[in-house]
Amino acid sequence: MDRTGMPKVGVDTATLQIQFGEKSVDQRKARQLAVFALRNFCVAAHARNLAHSLCLVHPRSLAGMELHVVINGRKDLAGQLYNQLRSAIESGRLAAGTQLPPSRLLAEQLGISRKTISDTYAQLTYENFLTGVIGKGTYVNARVSKVERKQNPSELAGYEVIESWRNLPVFLRHPTLEGSLRYDFIGGATSKGQFPQDDWRRCTSHALRQIAASKGFYSLPEGLPALRNAIARHIAFSRGVNCQDEDVVVCNGAQQALDLISRVLTRPGSIVAMEDPGYPPARLLFGTHGATVIGVPVDAEGIQVDRIPLGTRLIYVTPSHQFPLGMPMSQERRVALLARAHELGAIIIEDDYDSEFRYEGRPTDSLQSMDERGIVAYVGTFSKTLLPELRLGYAILPPAILDAVVRAKQLTDLHTSTLPQWALAKFIAEGCLLKHIRRCHTIYAGRRERILARMAGDLSPWLEAVPTMAGFHMVVLCKVPMDIPLVIELAKKVEVGLYAIDSFFYQQAPQAGFFLGFGAIETLDIDIALNRLRDILQQVA
Ligand SMILES: Cc1ncc(COP(=O)(O)O)c(C=O)c1O
């Protein structure tokens, strides 16, 4: 309804839409005008023998219900109405308890006789789809029987592909807060209580103002210039990465960066080599592109470069903090890896997912900063420094693949939502990110120390920590044989969440050990949890 009280009427030769406002000054007049417009529309549509449709939204009498009925031509009007109402009820589109328009109103709207409407309502009432309440109206009954709309998937031509997706194991789905354990060593979760809500809220308000001032078009696939600039400065400062703003592509988390890089480099059957054990979401993702994924074993220095097979065109590694084991890749191995990739004509993905949190030893150069040939795609994420649910990450791309990745980004999702991009750009530019990283660093360092002390102390008969310098998880390997699923089960009973590392192994024989994330568990809870673990190990190992 506009300010004059006229209903908004949009007409083309086949469709008419009328919308009544929430606060009409004269609803009656508005309705008369609407009906008048409808009649004209129906006459025009009939004259052209076109289908006409009606979509009515009336907040008062229809309580938000949107009834959509399409009448074609003038034949079998009752049959058309009956079939549409029945299938809308059976499919659930008209929910139980919905009030249908009075027959007079619907007759006016559709330009068919009121008797046709009443007869159809009566038939549907007789068949128990509707109930008439005297003095009130006609209502949809609870569904009599659900129409089976599901096609048997095995009859579909794409069945095999559907099944391959359906059967993919699910990683990274975190339990809900209610479902999680009191003392949880879950990986990938950040210290939520530390999230700088006030700073983020302020930056989000800034983002809303930017969007209010924008033209309302699509944005840039590679990301907002302000955020690309903030990211380039941030990683040059914190990770010594060599880049210009133009090399940065903003993505929905690291996972999208992996997806895009793999899309532009691989075809079904292409060889992708990755660390084994490694990051399952990356392995599964490359597999869904049809790549042949080769698991290359790692040792204390990182990926065994000489085991990367001929024909490999993409190599995925986590040099700062090998996922999941945790050791950094040695300098010699980095040099060898760059040389091997060059020899193969391969691109290396350097997934630097959590190295902002580094605790000891000399900082290592990123592979990207050692790369003189433009063969390293550096991938980073804000899932670890801020929150995984923000879905913000980035790729720093070598010139050879930059444009292709931007095209792929544009084609797959046009661009990352600008609201969080604006907010993050401000958040980084104002120094809030560095401040937050410093605060979390102190907390994670304390938790890490605690776990390491216990592993070197009373838990040492059973477990030993893999030396690690970064991130906020560590792997502890079993020194004696033990029934790991049993230990996990018993720990669960005493509210301790433990996770085995076997699922991170792909083609290599799994090692026995546990993955201890210390983002989610409170520092003071670590000893309580590890005491409980020690009691269990005393019983079973
Ligand atoms: C090895 C590795 N890479 C990347 C990520 C982050 O992915 P995203 O940015 O998509 O949340 C994680 C998160 O757990 C990870 O473990």
Ligand as a Chemical Component Dictionary entry (heavy atoms), coordinates in Angstrom:
data_LIG
# 
_chem_comp.id                   LIG 
_chem_comp.type                 NON-POLYMER 
_chem_comp.pdbx_formal_charge   0 
_chem_comp.three_letter_code    LIG 
# 
loop_
_chem_comp_atom.comp_id 
_chem_comp_atom.atom_id 
_chem_comp_atom.alt_atom_id 
_chem_comp_atom.type_symbol 
_chem_comp_atom.charge 
_chem_comp_atom.model_Cartn_x 
_chem_comp_atom.model_Cartn_y 
_chem_comp_atom.model_Cartn_z 
_chem_comp_atom.pdbx_ordinal 
LIG C1 C1 C 0 45.114 -27.909 8.494  1  
LIG C2 C2 C 0 43.985 -26.933 8.535  2  
LIG N1 N1 N 0 43.841 -26.069 7.540  3  
LIG C3 C3 C 0 42.863 -25.160 7.546  4  
LIG C4 C4 C 0 41.962 -25.094 8.587  5  
LIG C5 C5 C 0 40.939 -24.009 8.630  6  
LIG O1 O1 O 0 40.021 -24.102 7.662  7  
LIG P1 P1 P 0 38.935 -22.967 7.462  8  
LIG O2 O2 O 0 39.631 -21.668 7.303  9  
LIG O3 O3 O 0 38.235 -23.394 6.243  10 
LIG O4 O4 O 0 38.061 -22.955 8.681  11 
LIG C6 C6 C 0 42.054 -25.991 9.621  12 
LIG C7 C7 C 0 41.057 -25.967 10.695 13 
LIG O5 O5 O 0 40.966 -26.768 11.555 14 
LIG C8 C8 C 0 43.101 -26.920 9.616  15 
LIG O6 O6 O 0 43.255 -27.786 10.616 16 
# 
loop_
_chem_comp_bond.comp_id 
_chem_comp_bond.atom_id_1 
_chem_comp_bond.atom_id_2 
_chem_comp_bond.value_order 
_chem_comp_bond.pdbx_ordinal 
LIG C1 C2 SING 1  
LIG C2 N1 SING 2  
LIG C2 C8 DOUB 3  
LIG N1 C3 DOUB 4  
LIG C3 C4 SING 5  
LIG C4 C5 SING 6  
LIG C4 C6 DOUB 7  
LIG C5 O1 SING 8  
LIG O1 P1 SING 9  
LIG P1 O2 DOUB 10 
LIG P1 O3 SING 11 
LIG P1 O4 SING 12 
LIG C6 C7 SING 13 
LIG C6 C8 SING 14 
LIG C7 O5 DOUB 15 
LIG C8 O6 SING 16 
# 
